[in-house]
Amino acid sequence: MTLKNKFDLTPGLPIICADDFIHGHVEGMDSEYLITTPMEDGRRHFIPLNVVDYVDDGVYLNITRDELQQLL
């Protein structure tokens, strides 16, 4: 099963880091990345799907805010 089929990523869901920091919201995804809605600077972030832990009332990442910043 691919990650794309594993997660039901609904646009608008919050993206929550392992340290409970809300990074932004889901705009969509492609085959390898979760795409955020435009951030304050107008840019979108592309978050690798392999850091998504699970999806419930938000998209929960298995890395902290600091670890995510290093990936972006």
GICORDA-V64147 format. One record per pair of residues at least 24 apart in sequence whose ideal C-beta (glycine too) atoms are under 6 Angstrom apart, sorted by the first residue. I is the first residue (numbers start at 1). J is the second residue. D is the distance in Angstrom with one decimal. If there is no record, write none. Layout:
i: [I	I]
j: [J	J]
d: [D	D]
This chain:
i: [3	7	7	8	13	13	14	15	16	16	17	17	17	17	18	18	18	18	19	19	21	26	45]
j: [49	52	55	55	58	59	58	59	58	60	61	64	65	68	61	62	63	64	64	65	65	59	72]
d: [4.2	5.9	4.7	5.8	5.4	5.3	4.3	4.8	4.7	5.2	5.1	5.4	4.7	5.8	6.0	5.9	5.8	5.0	4.4	5.7	4.1	6.0	5.4]
